């Protein structure tokens, strides 16, 4: 479980570094759309910080759902008011609703879910054959 959290934390650091790196060298569309997708990727990694054993698809659904909830919360005006007071609130909650963001959140999560499932299957396949029959009294096969 600790290894899962360490991997999730490493992913958070990588995603934040990538997001802030793009923000430092770019302006406009690349910054906007990559930032939205990377925000969703960050939330996906954050789900594993909280629940390291959660299945990838469930984590993806939670991450996209959270991102959509934050986006629709922006319709209330509360995030905009908080964003005026704090740059951190602006990074976490955004300021104004945008349908384009709603579409970009899955772009940041779906590839990670697919990759995570592929890696998990590959690891499970190699672990299953190595550990087969190693416990006394375990059923064959």
Residue frames as qw, qx, qy, qz and C-alpha x, y, z in Angstrom:
[[0.000, 0.886, 0.464, 0.000, 0.00, 0.00, 0.00],
 [0.313, -0.777, 0.107, 0.535, 2.87, 2.36, 0.80],
 [0.411, -0.087, 0.599, 0.682, 4.38, 1.70, -2.63],
 [0.187, 0.660, 0.649, 0.328, 1.07, 2.70, -4.23],
 [0.159, -0.940, -0.224, 0.205, 1.02, 5.96, -2.31],
 [0.417, -0.552, 0.347, 0.633, 4.65, 6.69, -3.18],
 [0.358, 0.231, 0.675, 0.602, 3.90, 6.07, -6.86],
 [0.045, 0.837, 0.525, 0.145, 0.85, 8.34, -6.63],
 [0.297, -0.858, -0.010, 0.419, 2.90, 11.05, -4.93],
 [0.434, -0.256, 0.521, 0.690, 5.58, 10.77, -7.62],
 [0.254, 0.524, 0.671, 0.459, 2.86, 11.12, -10.27],
 [0.108, -0.927, -0.332, 0.135, 1.53, 14.24, -8.52],
 [0.377, -0.675, 0.241, 0.586, 5.02, 15.77, -8.53],
 [0.392, 0.039, 0.653, 0.647, 5.57, 14.93, -12.22],
 [0.144, 0.716, 0.622, 0.284, 2.18, 16.30, -13.28],
 [0.196, -0.923, -0.169, 0.285, 2.66, 19.51, -11.28],
 [0.422, -0.481, 0.400, 0.656, 6.14, 19.97, -12.74],
 [0.328, 0.286, 0.695, 0.572, 4.83, 19.44, -16.25],
 [0.026, 0.845, 0.527, 0.089, 1.90, 21.80, -15.72],
 [0.251, -0.888, 0.001, 0.384, 4.00, 24.59, -14.25],
 [0.466, -0.255, 0.529, 0.662, 6.70, 24.03, -16.89],
 [0.269, 0.522, 0.651, 0.482, 4.16, 24.45, -19.70],
 [0.113, -0.922, -0.360, 0.081, 2.73, 27.48, -17.95],
 [0.416, -0.688, 0.178, 0.567, 6.20, 29.05, -17.73],
 [0.313, -0.227, 0.595, 0.705, 7.01, 28.68, -21.44],
 [0.052, 0.371, 0.753, 0.541, 3.62, 28.92, -23.12],
 [0.232, 0.298, 0.332, -0.864, 0.64, 31.19, -23.27],
 [0.520, 0.203, -0.337, -0.758, -2.76, 30.70, -24.80],
 [0.860, 0.026, -0.253, -0.442, -4.33, 27.49, -26.02],
 [0.664, 0.197, -0.685, 0.226, -1.54, 25.07, -25.10],
 [0.035, 0.206, -0.635, 0.744, -1.43, 26.42, -21.57],
 [0.595, -0.097, 0.151, -0.784, -5.22, 26.44, -21.21],
 [0.885, 0.059, -0.282, -0.367, -6.01, 22.99, -22.57],
 [0.627, 0.211, -0.684, 0.309, -2.96, 21.17, -21.23],
 [0.095, -0.274, 0.561, -0.775, -3.59, 22.78, -17.85],
 [0.740, -0.104, 0.073, -0.661, -7.15, 21.48, -17.81],
 [0.888, 0.123, -0.431, -0.101, -6.11, 17.95, -18.81],
 [0.464, 0.283, -0.661, 0.518, -3.20, 17.94, -16.36],
 [0.397, -0.312, 0.386, -0.772, -5.49, 19.19, -13.56],
 [0.900, -0.058, -0.076, -0.425, -7.64, 16.10, -14.16],
 [0.764, 0.263, -0.547, 0.219, -4.50, 13.92, -14.25],
 [0.074, 0.385, -0.593, 0.704, -3.47, 15.39, -10.92],
 [0.671, -0.223, 0.236, -0.666, -6.87, 14.58, -9.42],
 [0.921, 0.108, -0.341, -0.154, -6.57, 11.02, -10.74],
 [0.541, 0.296, -0.627, 0.476, -3.19, 10.63, -9.00],
 [0.228, -0.365, 0.440, -0.788, -4.65, 12.24, -5.89],
 [0.857, -0.177, -0.117, -0.469, -7.36, 9.59, -5.73],
 [0.866, 0.095, -0.455, 0.184, -4.57, 7.00, -5.33],
 [0.152, 0.400, -0.547, 0.719, -2.97, 9.02, -2.54],
 [0.557, -0.268, 0.299, -0.727, -6.24, 8.64, -0.63],
 [0.894, 0.015, 0.344, -0.287, -7.17, 5.09, -1.77],
 [0.026, -0.580, 0.738, 0.344, -4.13, 3.25, -3.18],
 [0.318, 0.018, 0.945, 0.079, -6.03, 0.00, -3.81],
 [0.541, 0.550, 0.296, -0.564, -8.89, 1.52, -5.81],
 [0.671, 0.293, 0.587, 0.346, -9.35, 0.04, -9.29],
 [0.262, -0.124, 0.300, 0.909, -8.21, 2.36, -12.12],
 [0.071, -0.485, -0.623, -0.610, -11.64, 2.70, -13.77],
 [0.379, -0.768, -0.506, 0.101, -13.29, 3.65, -10.48],
 [0.426, -0.496, -0.031, 0.756, -10.48, 6.15, -9.81],
 [0.181, 0.127, 0.471, 0.854, -10.99, 7.61, -13.28],
 [0.204, -0.666, -0.621, -0.360, -14.73, 8.00, -12.74],
 [0.445, -0.735, -0.341, 0.382, -14.10, 9.70, -9.38],
 [0.399, -0.295, 0.159, 0.853, -11.47, 12.01, -10.85],
 [0.041, 0.308, 0.528, 0.790, -13.58, 13.12, -13.82],
 [0.322, -0.714, -0.605, -0.142, -16.65, 13.43, -11.60],
 [0.445, -0.625, -0.223, 0.601, -14.74, 15.62, -9.15],
 [0.270, -0.102, 0.306, 0.907, -13.43, 17.81, -11.97],
 [0.108, -0.494, -0.614, -0.606, -16.91, 18.20, -13.42],
 [0.397, -0.739, -0.521, 0.161, -18.31, 19.03, -9.97],
 [0.382, -0.482, -0.029, 0.787, -15.69, 21.77, -9.53],
 [0.140, 0.129, 0.488, 0.852, -16.41, 23.09, -13.03],
 [0.238, -0.620, -0.620, -0.419, -20.15, 23.26, -12.44],
 [0.445, -0.646, -0.400, 0.474, -19.53, 24.79, -8.99],
 [0.306, -0.108, 0.158, 0.933, -18.00, 27.70, -10.90],
 [0.089, -0.541, -0.577, -0.605, -21.51, 28.57, -12.11],
 [0.420, -0.735, -0.501, 0.179, -22.30, 29.70, -8.55],
 [0.140, 0.880, -0.097, 0.444, -19.71, 32.48, -8.58],
 [0.713, -0.689, 0.126, 0.037, -18.19, 31.27, -5.31],
 [0.835, -0.052, 0.184, 0.516, -14.94, 30.03, -6.91],
 [0.380, 0.681, 0.120, 0.615, -14.56, 33.35, -8.76],
 [0.343, -0.883, 0.053, -0.316, -14.87, 35.28, -5.50],
 [0.825, -0.494, 0.199, 0.192, -12.41, 32.97, -3.76],
 [0.776, 0.284, 0.185, 0.532, -10.02, 33.18, -6.72],
 [0.137, 0.866, 0.000, 0.481, -9.86, 36.94, -6.35],
 [0.538, -0.794, 0.218, -0.183, -8.64, 36.44, -2.79],
 [0.635, -0.478, 0.596, 0.113, -6.17, 33.60, -3.32],
 [0.399, 0.542, -0.633, -0.382, -4.01, 32.32, -6.18],
 [0.117, -0.121, 0.981, -0.100, -4.23, 28.84, -4.62],
 [0.503, 0.416, 0.593, -0.471, -8.04, 28.98, -4.78],
 [0.511, 0.643, -0.230, -0.522, -7.75, 29.98, -8.43],
 [0.199, 0.414, -0.868, -0.188, -5.51, 26.98, -9.17],
 [0.173, 0.062, 0.953, -0.243, -7.76, 24.55, -7.29],
 [0.345, 0.539, 0.663, -0.389, -11.24, 25.89, -8.10],
 [0.298, 0.369, 0.532, 0.701, -10.77, 27.99, -11.21],
 [0.045, 0.269, 0.218, -0.937, -12.85, 31.09, -11.74],
 [0.546, 0.342, -0.030, -0.764, -15.32, 30.71, -14.57],
 [0.763, 0.179, 0.609, -0.121, -17.28, 27.87, -16.15],
 [0.287, 0.559, -0.547, -0.553, -16.20, 26.65, -19.58],
 [0.931, 0.176, 0.147, -0.284, -17.78, 23.81, -21.57],
 [0.623, 0.598, -0.499, 0.079, -14.41, 23.21, -23.21],
 [0.129, -0.503, 0.755, -0.401, -12.95, 22.33, -19.81],
 [0.803, -0.041, 0.407, -0.434, -15.75, 19.81, -19.27],
 [0.892, 0.425, -0.120, -0.096, -14.59, 18.05, -22.44],
 [0.406, 0.666, -0.571, 0.256, -10.87, 18.22, -21.59],
 [0.539, -0.519, 0.553, -0.367, -11.07, 16.57, -18.15],
 [0.956, 0.035, 0.278, -0.084, -11.55, 13.06, -19.58],
 [0.667, 0.669, -0.270, 0.183, -8.63, 13.74, -21.95],
 [0.006, -0.693, 0.604, -0.394, -6.42, 14.01, -18.87],
 [0.626, -0.307, 0.602, -0.390, -7.81, 10.89, -17.21],
 [0.933, 0.248, 0.079, -0.249, -8.79, 8.27, -19.80],
 [0.646, 0.560, -0.501, 0.139, -5.24, 7.68, -21.12],
 [0.109, -0.512, 0.718, -0.458, -4.03, 7.23, -17.54],
 [0.796, -0.078, 0.409, -0.440, -6.77, 4.71, -16.80],
 [0.895, 0.405, -0.157, -0.100, -5.88, 2.73, -19.92],
 [0.402, 0.606, -0.610, 0.314, -2.15, 2.84, -19.14],
 [0.390, -0.426, 0.630, -0.519, -2.76, 1.95, -15.49],
 [0.906, 0.052, 0.241, -0.344, -4.90, -1.06, -16.47],
 [0.797, 0.500, -0.336, 0.050, -2.28, -2.26, -18.96],
 [0.169, 0.578, -0.672, 0.431, 0.53, -1.96, -16.42],
 [0.598, -0.295, 0.531, -0.523, -1.57, -3.62, -13.70],
 [0.951, 0.195, 0.035, -0.238, -2.46, -6.54, -15.96],
 [0.645, 0.555, -0.485, 0.203, 1.14, -7.00, -17.02],
 [0.084, -0.515, 0.680, -0.515, 2.31, -6.91, -13.38],
 [0.768, -0.137, 0.401, -0.480, -0.45, -9.29, -12.29],
 [0.909, 0.348, -0.185, -0.133, 0.39, -11.67, -15.12],
 [0.497, 0.515, -0.613, 0.336, 4.06, -11.87, -14.19],
 [0.277, -0.408, 0.630, -0.600, 3.31, -12.07, -10.46],
 [0.867, -0.037, 0.159, -0.471, 0.67, -14.76, -10.87],
 [0.890, 0.304, -0.340, 0.024, 2.99, -17.15, -12.66],
 [0.299, 0.517, -0.634, 0.491, 5.90, -16.53, -10.29],
 [0.319, -0.304, 0.606, -0.662, 3.85, -17.07, -7.14],
 [0.815, -0.026, -0.297, -0.498, 1.65, -19.93, -8.32],
 [0.906, -0.128, -0.403, 0.021, 1.59, -22.83, -5.89],
 [0.328, 0.472, -0.534, 0.621, 3.98, -21.16, -3.47],
 [0.462, -0.385, 0.417, -0.682, 1.58, -21.37, -0.51],
 [0.018, 0.016, -0.993, 0.119, 1.01, -24.65, 1.24],
 [0.223, 0.453, 0.804, -0.315, -2.51, -25.86, 0.66],
 [0.298, 0.500, -0.095, -0.808, -3.21, -23.40, -2.13],
 [0.783, 0.395, 0.455, -0.153, -5.42, -24.77, -4.89],
 [0.517, -0.060, 0.554, 0.650, -3.74, -25.49, -8.20],
 [0.407, 0.310, 0.655, 0.557, -4.04, -23.28, -11.12]]
